[in-house]
Structures are given as C-alpha cells and as structure tokens.
Amino acid sequence: MSIKSFNALLAKSRETSSYQAERLCVDFLAELNAAMKSQGISNSELARRAGVSPAYITKVFRGSSNLSTETIAKLSHAIGCKAHLHLAGNGASVRWFDVHERVESAHPGRSRGCAIEFQKMMSTLEPVNHGSYDEQECAFGQAA
C-alpha cells in the first residue's frame, strides 16, 4: 500500500462515527491521565474514589472497556472534575478554557495577573459568527 493510498484511507476513516467515538474516548482518557498525574492520583486511588476495582481502571486505560457517559462522569467526579461535551462544525478549531470564579488568593497580585493574561489571550480570538445569536438555531441547527 502506498503512502498516498494509506493517507486517503485514513482520511476516509476519520469521517466514520466509529473513529470519532474512539477519538472521544482517547481524548477523555488523555485528559483524565494528565489530571491524575497533576494531582498525584494513582490508578488504585482513582479506583477507590470511583468505587470500582483497580482491574477495571486498567481495563479502561487499555481501551478494553466501552466508556459510557456514566463511567466518564464517575471518573471525572473521582478526580474533582466535570466532563463536558461540545459540538463544533466540521473544520472548526476548538479551544477550551476553564474559567474559575475569582477567589481571593494568598498571593494578592497573582489572581489579577491571571485575569489580565486571560483577557489578552481571549482578545486574540476572532468570533466565529458576527451575526445575532439565536438560541433555537444553535440548539437545533435551523431557525425556529
């Protein structure tokens, strides 16, 4: 198989719902793993917090388990997080930003610096649609 035909086959497979479902799982597990590492949570500690066996956690990370939305919510909650899904049009470049309520910091200038950095970063983004917002259109993809 040539590189050209492989790339064409790969591009075609990326259009399938099976590929997209696996991609969602891989993305979730990568974020879960990163959050666990940053918090110093082991697989066995995650299992204890989620009320499942360590063997089940191993199975999840190997990709041998079909992740349900309930499992995603349970594992997210176990590390003190919430899971979110977002629909984006084909070809959209999606960026996620976690915005936390302002809490007075033990380092007074620190929270203000973070807010300024966030505003700078947000100002570099261009709006997707300059038109008016229509909740029905956004929810259902068509005007009411």
N, C-alpha and C positions, 0 to 999 in steps of 0.2 A: 504494500500500500504506500503510495507516495505521500509526502508531507501535505501537498495541496488537497488530495482527496481526504486525508485524515482531518485537516482543518475544516473542510466542508462538512464532514460527518459530525465533528464536534460542534460546529455552529448550529447544525440542524438539531442535534440532541439537546442543546441549550434551550430550544424552543418548547420542549416537551414538559408536561406537568410533572413527570417523574423526576427529571433533572432539577426542576425548580423546587420541588418538595425536599429533595436531598440537600440542595443548597441551603434552604432554610434551616434544616437540622444542623448542617455543618457550621453555619454562621452562628446559630444559637450555642452550640457546644464550644465553639472557639471563644465566644464571649463569656460563657459560664466558666470555662477553664481559666481565662485571664482574670476574672473577678475572684475566683478561688485562690489563685496564686497571690494576687494583691492583698487578700485578706488573711493569707496563711491557712487556708482551709484545705484539709486533705480529703481524699475520696471517702475514707471511712467516716470522717467528721460530717461530710455532706450527707452520707447515707444516714447517719444518726439523726441529723437535723430534719431530713426529709421523711424519716420513718420508713426507710427501705433498707434492703440488705446491701452490704458493700459489693457483693457479686452483681447486683442489679446496676449499680453505678458503673462498674467495669463494663458491663454489657452495653450500657448507654453510650459510654465514651468510645467503645469499639465500633459502634454503628450497628450492633446486632439487635437493637431494640427499636421498635417503631415509636417515636415520640408522639404522645398525644398532647393536646393543649393542656390537659390536666397535669401531666407529668412536667411540662415546661413551666407551668405556674408553680407547682410544688417545689421544683428545684430552684427556681428563681427566688421564691419566698425563703427557702432554706438558707440562702446567702444574703438575705436582706434586700432583695431587688424585686422589680416588677418587669414582666416581659411585655413587649409591645409589638404589634404587627402594623404595617403601614403599606398602603397600596400606592404604587408610583407607576406612571405611564412608562411604556417601553422606551428605552433610551434615556430615561431620566437619571441624573446623577444625584443620588440620595445622600443627604448628610444628616446625622442625628446629633442633637445637642441636648444634654441633660441640664435643665435649669433648676437649681435648688432655691428654696426660699432663703432670703437673707437671714442669717443668724449672726449675731454679734460674735466676732472672733476673739480669741485670746490675743491675737495679733491685730490690733485695730486697723492698720493700713492695708492689711492683706486682702480683706473682702472687697474693699474699694478697688484695689488693683485688679482683682479678678473680674469685677464688673466692667471696668474700663477695657480690659483685654477682650472680654466677650463682645462688647459693643463694637470694638474695632473689627473683630472677625466677622460679625454679622453685617457690618456696613459694606463688606467686600462682596456679599452675595447679591445676585440680581434676582428680582422677582420672576416667578415662572409666568404669571399672567397679570397683565396690567389692568384687566377688566374688573368688573364688580364681582363680589363674592356672592354666590348663590348656593345656599346650603343643600337644597334639593339636587342641584346639578352635581355638586361634589359627592353627595352620598350615592346617587344612582347613575351618574354619568349622562344624564339627559335633563333637559329643562322640564319643570313640572307643568 
